[in-house]
Amino acid sequence: MTNPKKFFALLVGIDKYPDGIPQLSGCVNDILSIEKILLEKYSHLQPAIQTLSNEKATRKAIIDAFRTHLSKASAQDTVLFYYSGHGSTENSPQAFWEIEPSRKNETLVCYDSRQAGGSDLADKELAVLLAEIGKKTQQIVVCLDSCHSGSGTRDTVHLAAVRQIPKDANTRFLESYLDGYYERQLLETGEISVPRTTHVLLSACQNTEKAYENDERHGVFTSALVACLKNVSGGGITYAELFSKISIEVRNKQRVQHPNFEYFNQFNPHTLFLTNTISDRIRTFPIYYNKAAKQWKAGKGALHGLPIENADTIKIWIFGASETNLEASNKMAEAVLDDIEPEEATLKRIDSNLNTEKSYIGLQVAGGLKNASVYSFAPVEGLTALFEYDASEHPDQADYWLLKEGALYKIVHRLSIKLIAQSIHSQDINSALQKIARWENLKKLRNPKSKIPADTIEVIFKVAYQEFKENKIEIPLGTDSEGNTEFREYDIEVINNTTKSLYFNTVFVSPLYGIISMNKASTVIPSGEKGYLVKESKLGFFESQKNDTESNGLFKIIASTQDIDLSAFIQSNFSLNVDFSQNGKGEPRSSFRGGKFIDEANPNNSNSLDWVVAKDINLRMIKSVHQIKPSETLTIAENNISFQAHKNLKADVTFSQFFDAGRSAQSSTFIAESAAKNHGFALVDLVGNTRSLSSQIIELQNIEGDVSPESPLILTITNKTIAEEELVVPVAIVDSELVVMGSSKVIENGSREVYIEQLPEASPQQSFAITTRSIGRAIKFCLMKIVFKVNPSKYFQLRRIDFDKGKAERTTDDIKEKVAEANTIVLLVHGIIGDTEAMIPFISKVVKADRQKEAKYDLALTFDYECLNTPIEEIAANLINELSNIGISETSGKKVTIVAHSMGGLVSRYLIEKLGKGKLVEKLIMAGTPNGGSALGAIPGYLSFASDALTFGLGLAFAAPYLSWAAGLIVVLRKSTTITHTLAQMDRASGFIRDLNIANDPHIAYYILAGRIDKYVVDGEKWFDRAGKRLLLSIGNVFHEGEEHDIAVYTADIKRVDGMRSPKPVKEEPGCPHVLYYEESGSVEMMHKWLLE
């Protein structure tokens, strides 16, 4: 049973600052009123609220409250940080200048910020604190009622006091930022990046504006927020709806403050406030009365798909603000639109009187510019979204087909014959039609009335080390053996040659009908400056495009004189993308891109909004096959190395030296040699008669073509320094990370054939070479010798762990006697990579020994076995025999608690469920067990997994014993042309997996750890984001970006044990890779807890 949703709030309000800082009067009132409304409206969420006011709101106290209070939130909880007080700016260190053209930080002024030795809380520090909370929950809300809050960070309507203090002209040192976070980052990576966390930001004003207080001594923004929350009905309110209502409330008070709304890194703005519940109210827009203009306004404009011309043809229905049944019978009025502005439009010809003190919601039902057509093959009723399309009279002339087969509606794109959506519910189809219309409208968005000359804005698209200024770009992308398309990194840079600072928003109009914000926080580029709109993002095919050969998308870059809210038309990918002729079915997919936490430029303010589509970049990506060119066998290095002929690859080959005098600690040679030494391995001396570094590195330059597991580049090596028990693997150094490129096997005369199965590429700025770079592709790699381990055939050994000899050892000495004396016994069973030796440190904390008399278990046993060619049934039967031989049987009264890794869990389950030996087992703890089977499939999949495991292990700071076993797996697989018996049994479609999962409740407690590599954190950073994604791009890898897995097994497959058993299986998803369940602290803590229960 999951825990109920809660929310944790930190409310900070500062009126009384030390002498020298202007005093405020409404900030403490703000947080008291916020606390009151939260307790009144959201008591069912068990609110945990901490307040800090005036002298208690020091910088340290705020930081500590993040780490001791807000950090208590769990995944299903919501976190709210509310700040009311002064905001300011300060100069940022030079290290930030590349990512922030303004060279400014926006800051929150803590009580002690301006005292000796104090400092403000900078936006970049707040971003780090949010990232820490983001490891616990992705439901994070930030509300800032202060000046500059539109970019991260208070003035009074009358208004009375200004929540702003003068800019601090001093520049802080980089090391002063929150525990030295950015200084360490720069030293370790050579660059600066602000953490991006999933969250939503509601702020009092734009970053160039002032936040005001009213005569009642409250912030105008906070008063509006409280007023809106008071009127929330039982249906709740989404963040997008809340922002719209707040904006109207503030606008009715004064015209110089404009609240800001931003959401980051996949946060869904249609989530209900303070919950993680997604609302379906995404089709409506606010209707409100503008008292200054004395006009009714619709919160929908050109940027939401309305045409600037022919506005009076647009008909809308008007409903009460809380109405959920948007049918004609429930509407309160009808109207048409006029004067379309970017974010709003004016209403005219309203057929009923509306209360100017209330707000409403509107729904467009007819009219406007129709950018797509539909042909309906059957009569349909109730689909109001059809008013946004032209009705085609012939199917061959329509853009889309609407079909109805029985009760099932279907939407098909005619030209591609792709099924976009299907449902038996008309409201689902109506929603899909509206999304398609929004998508079509945005593609054609223009502003012919703009006074901003588009040709003064220069947009540069950078990909594959090339720059494009054209509007149409074609990019060939290679594919691997599984049909997965490679990704390419790209940037979008803009140069603002106008006379004004401009806000820039970039959206990607996806081929899967998503509208994806590439920078959900607007990027401000001052006049004459340049900056990045998108930095180091990925281009490629979406997962559901696996069978497509072409992908067409559109980057739309919008420039404006004021910040523009794009949230109303952002939507996730939802097309099923199934060939209609196949009549396939699928589930909608989602894909969002995150933006910066805070924008930090200071553009010139403008009272009038002007905007222009600065550029459309039409992107066509094609899955391509590299040109085949003849090549010749090349023998070099005194005949020690031969490159066999490869029909798909041409390249210049030289011996090379990784060296950088300025960054020697990060040179590729240093990285490779350090990793080899750390794990007890060595680099192959390629020439054999010299110890120079250049004899250990091979460089391929001007690469044309590519390699794959099916068609690798093969090197034959004759080298007497390679021992029989050593595996040779090619290892590249890419962006400071080691990447295993393939494997090898022994051939005649003791020579080695090395198979290079992928050619990973480095970013230009990450190259450590001081020589001139090749214009074409280039790669440098070394050959590493790894001692491998493989158990002999028919090997079964049951031993006990002796902890009393100083170093824990496995032994059979006195094992029967120790079993007879023991009351509580734990048994370790390993998987396909490794043996039980690596599990000993984990179990030592819960087993009694001379130094640890109070531990729970009297005895620890280990079971090691041959795991590649022995059937799992035979392994389980031998385990039963071994246990019986030492006195553990159904009649002995002895029970064991089993801790099993990977395949060891299948062995244990077969023993319990199929051999009927459940009476021998107290509980079973499984880590990474493929209960639903493995997706790795045949030999290439397992070779890829073994190579990825080596890549992962070589990057670890500590020695990983499993590396030798991963190497052993490669050796075994390279000797065979078919998958081994045991690996075949673990296939998802195998009879063994099917039979094992036939309902058979043993009534034994099962505990399951199902790791997720995307949650794995190293040194406070998600390892997956830094280096792990490279594994997903490697040739032959079966996993896809966005799928949850532990590198070896899909998380869902690990958890695939019937949840209806008694007792119900316990399942957890730690951030842990397959090979580190017994080292990673989070998973170790979980298993220790289960062991001690």
TORRO-82149 format. One record per residue (C-alpha): x, y, z. Coordinates in steps of 0.5 Angstrom, whole numbers, plus 2048, in hexadecimal, padded with zeros to 3 digits. Example, Ala and Ser with C-alpha at 12.3 -4.5 7.8 and 13.67 -1.06 7.14 Angstrom:
// TORRO-82149
8197F7810 81B7FE80E 
END
This chain:
// TORRO-82149
800800800 8038077FE 80380D803 7FE812802 8008187FE 80381E803 806825802 80C828805 80D830805 812834807 80F83C808 814841808 81284980A 81784E80B 81485580D 819857812 82085880F 82685A813 828862813 82A86480C 825860808 81E863806 81886080B 81285C808 80B85B80B 808856808 80C850807 80B84D80E 80384E80D 80484A806 807844809 80284480F 7FC84580A 7FF83F805 80083B80B 7F983C80D 7F683A806 7FA834806 7F883180C 7F083380A 7F0830803 7F682B803 7F582880A 7F4821807 7FB821805 7FE82180C 80182780B 80882880E 80A82F80E 810833811 81083B811 81683F812 815846813 81984D814 82084B818 81E844817 81F844810 82684480F 82A841809 82C83B80D 82583A810 82283A809 827835807 82683080D 81F83080C 82082E805 824828807 82182680E 81982880C 818828805 81C822804 81781D808 81381D802 8128177FE 8118157F7 8098167F7 80A81C7FC 80A8247FA 80F8297FC 80D8307FC 8128367FD 80F83D7FE 8138437FF 81184A800 81684F801 81B8547FE 81E8517F7 8258547F4 82A8527EF 8318517EF 8378517EA 8388497E9 83F8467E8 8438467E1 84283E7E2 83A83F7E0 83B8447DB 83A83F7D5 83383D7D7 8318447DA 83284A7D5 82F84F7DA 83584D7DF 83084D7E5 82D8497EA 82684A7ED 82684A7F4 8228497FA 82484E800 82484A807 82484D80D 82C84D80E 82E84D807 831854807 83485480E 83C85280E 83E84C80B 83684B808 83484A801 82D8497FE 82A8437FC 82B8437F5 8278407EF 82C83B7EE 82D8387F5 8258387F5 8268337EF 82B82F7F3 82682E7F9 82082D7F4 8258277F1 8268247F8 81E8247F9 81D8217F2 82081B7F4 81B81A7F9 81581C7F5 8138207EE 80D8247F1 81182A7F3 80D8317F3 8118377F4 80D83E7F5 8118447F5 80E84B7F7 8148507F6 8178547F1 81B8507EB 81784A7ED 8158497E6 81C8477E5 81D8447EC 81C8487F1 8138567F8 81085F7F5 8088627F8 8028647F5 80186A7F8 8028677F9 8078677FF 80E8647FF 8138617FA 81585A7FB 81C85B7F7 82385E7FA 8288617F6 82D85C7F2 8338597F5 83885B7F1 83D8567F4 83F8507F0 83F84A7F5 8448457F4 84283E7F1 84483A7F7 83F83E7FB 83983B7F8 8368367FC 83B8317FF 8408327F9 83B82E7F5 83D8327EE 8448337F0 84482B7F0 84082A7EA 84582F7E6 84B82B7E9 8488247E7 8458257E1 84882C7DE 84282F7DD 83C8327E1 8358307E0 82F8327E5 82B82C7E7 82482B7E4 81F8287E8 8178267E7 81382C7EA 80F8327E9 8108397EA 80A83E7EC 80D8457ED 80B84C7EE 80E8507E8 81284F7E2 81A8507E4 81A8577E1 8148597E6 81285B7ED 80E8577F2 80985C7F5 80585C7FC 7FE85E7FD 7FB862802 7F985C806 80085B807 801855803 8048537FD 8008547F6 80284E7F4 80184A7FA 7FA84D7FB 7F884B7F4 7FA8447F6 7F78437FC 7F08467F9 7F18417F3 7F283B7F8 7EC83D7FC 7E783C7F6 7EA8357F5 7E58307F4 7E58297F6 7E88287EF 7EE82B7F0 7F28307EC 7F882F7E7 7FE8337E8 7FD8367E1 7F68377E3 7F883A7E9 7FD83F7E6 7F88417E1 7F38437E7 7F98477EA 7FB84B7E4 7F484D7E4 7F484F7EB 7FA8537EB 7F98567E4 7F28597E7 7F685C7ED 7FC85F7E9 7FF85F7E2 80685F7E4 8078587E7 8068527E3 80784B7E6 80B8467E3 80A83F7E2 80F83A7E0 8108327E1 81682E7E0 8198277DE 8128247DC 80E8277E1 8078267DF 80382D7E0 7FD82A7E0 7FE8267E6 7F98287EC 7FC82D7F1 8008297F7 7FF8227F4 80281E7EE 7FB81D7EB 7FA81F7E4 7F48237E2 7F18227DB 7EE8297DB 7F382B7D6 7EF82D7D0 7EC8347D4 7EE83B7D5 7ED8407DA 7E78457D8 7E884C7DC 7E68537DD 7EC8587DC 7EA85E7E0 7EF8637DD 7ED8617D6 7E68607D8 7E685A7D3 7E48537D4 7EB84F7D2 7EC8487D1 7F38457D3 7F48427CC 7F88457C6 7FC8447C0 8018407C4 7FC83B7C6 7FA83A7BF 7F58407BD 7F68437B7 7F784B7B7 7F384C7B1 7EC84A7B0 7EB84A7B8 7E384B7B8 7E28447B5 7E48417BC 7DE83F7C0 7DF83D7C7 7DB83A7CD 7DB83D7D4 7DB8397DA 7DB83A7E1 7E283A7E4 7E18337E7 7DD8307E2 7E08297E0 7DA8277DB 7DC82B7D5 7D582A7D1 7D182F7CE 7CB82E7D3 7D08307D8 7D38367D5 7D183D7D8 7D28417D2 7D58427CB 7DA8477C8 7DF8487C2 7E684A7C2 7E98517BF 7F08547C0 7F484E7C0 7FB84F7C5 80084A7C6 7FD8487CD 7F684B7CD 7F084D7C9 7EA8527C9 7E384F7CA 7DD8527C6 7D68507C5 7D584D7CC 7CE84A7CC 7CD84B7D3 7CF84F7D9 7D584D7DD 7D784F7E4 7DD8547E3 7E08527EA 7E084A7E8 7E48467E3 7E28417DF 7E583C7DA 7E483B7D2 7E48367CD 7E58377C6 7E08347C2 7E08377BB 7E483C7B6 7EA83E7B5 7F083C7B0 7F08357AF 7F68327AD 7F482B7AC 7EE8277A9 7EB8207AB 7E781B7A8 7E28177AC 7E08107AA 7DA8107AE 7D58157B2 7D88177B8 7D581C7BE 7D88207C3 7DF8217C0 7DF8287C1 7E68287BF 7E48277B8 7E282E7B8 7EA8307B7 7EA82C7B1 7E882D7AA 7E38277A8 7E68237A2 7E182179D 7E681B79A 7EA81779E 7F0818799 7F081F79B 7F081F7A2 7F68207A7 7F381B7AC 7EE8157AC 7E98147B2 7E680D7B2 7E18097B6 7E28027B7 7DC7FF7BB 7DD8047C2 7E48057C0 7E680C7BD 7ED80D7B9 7F18137B7 7F58117B1 7FA8167AD 7F98157A6 8008167A3 8048127A7 7FE80D7A9 80080D7B0 7FB80C7B6 7FB8127BA 7F68107C0 7F080B7C1 7EB80B7C7 7E48097C8 7E380F7CC 7E18157C8 7E481A7CD 7EB8177CB 7EA8177C4 7E881F7C5 7EE8207C9 7F381D7C4 7F08217BE 7F18277C2 7F88267C3 7F98247BC 7F682B7BA 7FA82F7BF 80082B7BC 7FE82D7B5 7FD8347B7 8038357BB 8078327B4 8048387B0 80583D7B6 8078447B3 80684C7B5 8068507AF 8058567B3 80B8567B7 81085B7B7 8168577B9 81A8567B2 81B84E7B2 82184F7AE 8258537B4 82484C7B8 82A8477B6 8288407B8 82E83B7B7 82C8337B8 83282F7BA 8338287B9 8388237B7 83D8287B8 83A82C7B2 8368337B2 8308347AF 82C83A7AD 8278377A8 8208367AA 82082F7A7 82582A7AA 8268237A8 82A81E7AD 82B8177AC 82B8127B2 82E80B7B2 82B8057B5 82D8007B9 82B7F87B8 8257F97BC 8227FE7B8 8248047BD 82680A7BA 82C80E7BD 82B8157C0 82F81B7BE 8308217C3 82E8287C1 82E82F7C3 82A8357C1 82E83C7C2 82B8437C0 82E8497BF 82984F7C0 82B8557BC 8258597BD 82585F7C1 82185C7C7 8228567CC 81D8517CA 81A84B7CD 81B8447C9 81783E7CA 8188387C6 8138327C5 81482C7C1 80E82A7BD 80F8227BD 80D81D7B8 8098197BD 8058207BE 8088227C5 80A8297C6 8108297CA 81382F7CD 81A82F7CC 81C8357D2 8168357D6 81983B7D9 8198417D4 8218427D2 82284A7D2 82784C7CD 8298547CE 82A8587C7 8318567C4 8328507C8 8328487C6 82F8437CA 82D83B7CA 82683A7CA 8278327CA 82E82F7CC 8308287CC 8298257CA 82881F7C6 82581E7BF 8238177BD 81D8137BC 8178127C2 81780B7C4 81080A7C1 81380C7BA 8188057BA 8158037B4 81580A7B0 81A80C7AB 8198137AB 8178187B1 81581F7AF 8158247B5 81582C7B6 8188307BA 8148377BB 81883D7BE 8148427C1 8178497C3 81384E7C7 8148557CA 8118527D1 81184B7D4 80B8477D1 8088417D4 80883B7D0 8058367D5 7FE8367D2 8008327CB 80682E7CE 8048267CD 8078207CD 80881B7C8 8028177C7 8018147C0 80180C7C0 80580D7BA 8038067B7 8028047B0 7FB8047AF 7FB7FE7AB 7FD7FA7B0 7F77FC7B5 7FC7FC7BA 7FB7FF7C1 8008037C6 8008087CC 80280F7CB 8098117CD 80B8177D0 81281B7CF 8138227D2 81A8267D2 81C82A7D8 81E8317D9 8228357DD 8208377E4 82083E7E4 8228437DE 8278497E0 82784E7DB 8248557DC 8218577D6 81E85E7D4 81785F7D6 8128607D1 80A8627D2 80885F7CC 8098587CA 80C8567C3 80E84F7C1 81084C7BB 8128457B8 8198467B8 81B83F7B4 8188387B2 81D8337B2 81A82D7AE 81D8277B0 81D8217AC 82181B7AF 8228157AB 82480E7AD 82A80D7A8 82F8077A7 8368097A6 83A80979F 83D80379E 84480379B 84A7FE79A 8507FE79F 8567FA7A0 8597F67A5 85E7FA7A9 8647F77AD 8677FC7B2 86B7FC7B8 8717F87B6 86C7F37B3 8697F27BA 8627F57B8 85E7F47B2 8577F77B0 8537F37AC 8507F57A6 8497F87A8 8447FA7A2 8407FF7A6 8468037A9 84C8087A7 85080B7AB 85880E7AC 85B80A7B2 86180C7B6 86480B7BD 8628117C1 8638147C8 85E8177CC 86181D7D0 85F8247D2 8658287D6 85F82C7D9 85A8277DB 85F8217DC 85A81E7E2 85581E7DD 85981B7D7 8568157D4 85D8117D5 85C8137DD 8558117DD 85680A7D9 85C8087DD 85980A7E4 8538067E2 8578007E0 85C8017E7 8568027EB 8537FB7E9 8597F77E8 8597F77E1 85E7FA7DC 85F7FD7D5 8617F97CF 8687FB7CD 8677FB7C5 86E7FB7C3 8717F77C8 8787FA7C8 8768017CB 8738047D1 87180A7CE 86A80D7CF 86980D7C7 86A8057C7 8638047CB 85F8097C7 85C8087C0 85880E7BC 85380D7B6 8538147B3 84E8167AD 8498107AE 84580E7A9 83F8097AA 83E8057B0 83F7FF7B4 83A7FA7B8 8397F47BC 8377F07B5 83D7F47B1 8427F67B6 8497F97B4 84E7F37B6 8557F47B9 85A7EE7B9 85F7EE7BE 8657EA7BF 8687EC7C6 86B7E87CB 86A7EC7D1 8627EA7D1 8617E47D6 85D7DE7D4 8587E07DA 8577E77D7 8527EA7D3 8547F07CE 84E7F67CD 84F7FC7C9 84D8027CE 84C8097CB 84C8107D0 8468147CE 84581A7D2 8498187D8 8468117D8 84880A7D6 8448077D1 8457FF7CF 8447FF7C8 8447F77C7 8477F17C9 84C7EC7C6 84E7E47C6 8547E07C6 8567DD7BF 85B7D87BC 8637D97BF 8607DD7C5 85E7E37C1 8587E87C2 8537EA7BE 8507F17C1 8497F37BE 8487FA7BE 8407FA7BE 83F8027BF 8428087BE 84080D7C3 8418157C2 84481A7C6 8418217C7 8468267C3 84782A7CA 8498237CE 84F8217C9 8558217CD 85A8217C7 85E8277C6 85F8257BF 85B8277B9 8548247B9 8518207B3 84C8237AF 84881D7AF 8478187B4 84D8167B9 84E8117BF 85380F7C3 8538087C7 8588047CB 8587FC7CC 8577FA7D3 8587F37D6 8537F07DB 8547EA7DF 84E7E67DE 84A7E17E2 8467DB7E0 8447D57E5 8457CE7E2 83F7CA7E0 83B7C67E5 83E7CA7EA 83A7CB7F1 83C7CD7F7 8397CF7FE 83D7D2803 83D7D6809 8407DD80B 8457DD810 8457E4813 84A7E2819 8517E2815 8517EA814 84F7E980D 8497E680B 84A7DF807 8467DA804 8477D3807 8447CC807 8487CB80E 8437C9814 83D7CB810 8387C5812 83A7C7819 8397CF818 8327CD815 8307C981B 8327CE820 82E7D481C 8277D681D 8277DB817 82A7DA811 82B7DF80B 82D7DC804 8307E07FE 82F7DE7F7 8327E27F1 8307E37EA 8337E37E3 8397E87E4 83D7E77EA 83D7E27F0 83B7E27F8 8427E57FA 83F7EC7F8 8397EC7FC 83D7EA802 83E7F1805 8377F3804 8357ED808 83A7EE80E 8367F3812 8317EE813 8347E8815 8377E681C 83F7E681D 8447E7822 8437EF821 83C7EF820 8387EA825 8317EE825 8307ED81D 82A7E981B 82D7E3817 8317DE81A 8347DB814 8357DE80C 8357D9807 8377DA7FF 8357D67F9 83A7D67F3 8387D37ED 8397D27E5 8347D77E2 8357D77DB 8347D07D8 8307CD7DE 8297CD7DE 8267D17E4 8227CA7E6 8287C77E7 82B7CC7EB 8257CD7EF 8257C57F0 82D7C57F2 82B7CB7F7 8267C67FB 82B7C07FB 8317C57FE 82C7C8803 82A7C1805 8317BE805 8337C480B 82C7C280F 8277C780C 8217C3809 81A7C380A 81A7BE811 8207C2814 81C7C8816 8217CD813 81F7D380F 8237D780A 8227DF808 8257DF801 8287E57FE 8287E47F7 82B7E97F1 8297E87EA 8287E17E7 8297DF7EE 8227E17F0 81F7DC7EA 8237D77ED 8207D87F4 8197D97F2 8197D27EE 81C7CF7F4 8167D27F8 8107D27F3 8127CC7EE 8167C77F3 8117C87F9 8177CA7FD 8137D0800 8147CD807 81B7CE807 81B7D6806 8197DB80B 8197E1806 81C7E37FF 81F7E97FD 8207EA7F6 8257F07F3 8247F17EB 8217EA7EA 81E7E97E3 8177E77E5 8147E97DF 81A7E67DB 8207EA7D7 81F7EF7D1 8267ED7CF 8247E87CB 82A7E57C7 8317E57C7 8327EC7C4 82D7EF7CA 8317EB7CF 8387ED7CC 8357F57CC 8337F47D4 83A7F17D6 83E7F77D2 8397FC7D5 83A7F97DC 8427F97DB 8418017D9 83D8027DF 8427FE7E4 8488027E1 8458087E2 8448077EA 84980A7EF 84A8037F2 84C7FC7F0 8467F87ED 8477F17EE 8417EF7E9 8467F27E3 84A7EB7E3 8437E77E2 8407EC7DD 8477EB7D9 8457E37DA 83E7E47D7 8417E77D1 8467E27D0 8417DC7D1 83C7E07CC 8427E17C7 8437D97C7 83C7D87C5 8387D97BF 8317D87C3 82F7DB7CA 8317D67D0 82B7D27D3 82B7D67D9 82A7DD7D6 8257DA7D1 8217D87D7 8217DF7D9 81E7E27D3 8177E57D3 8147E07CF 8177DA7D2 8137D47D4 8177D47DB 8147DC7DC 80D7DA7DA 80D7D47DF 8107D77E5 80B7DD7E4 8057D87E4 8017DA7EB 8047D67F0 8047D97F7 8097D67FC 8077DB802 80E7DE803 8107E5803 8137E77FD 8177EE7FD 8197F17F6 81E7F67F4 81D7F97ED 8227FE7EC 8228047E7 8288077E4 82580D7E3 82480F7EA 82B80D7EC 82F8127EF 8378137F0 83A8197F3 83381D7F4 83281C7EC 82E8177E8 8338127E5 82E8117DF 82E8187DD 8358197DD 8388127DA 83280D7DA 82E80F7D4 83480D7D0 8338067D2 82C8077CE 82F8097C8 8348047C8 8337FF7C2 82F7F97C3 82C7FB7CA 8257F97CB 8237FF7CF 8208057CD 82180C7D0 81B80E7D5 81A8067D7 81B8047DE 8207FF7DF 8277FD7E3 82B7FC7DD 82A7F57DC 8227F47DD 81C7F87DD 81A7FA7E3 8137F87E2 8167F17E0 8197F17E7 8137F27EA 80F7ED7E6 80C7E97EC 8057E87EE 8037ED7F3 7FD7E97F5 8017E57F9 8017E4800 8057E7803 8057EC7FE 80C7ED7FB 80F7F47FD 8127F77F7 8177FD7F7 81A8017F1 8218047F4 8268087EF 82B8037EE 82E7FF7E8 82D7F77E7 8357F67EA 8357FB7F0 82F7F87F4 8337F67FA 8387FC7FA 8338027F8 8318057FF 8298067FE 8287FE7FB 82D7FC801 8287FF806 8227FD803 8257F5803 8287F680A 8217F980D 81D7F380A 8227EE80D 8217F1814 81A7F0813 
END
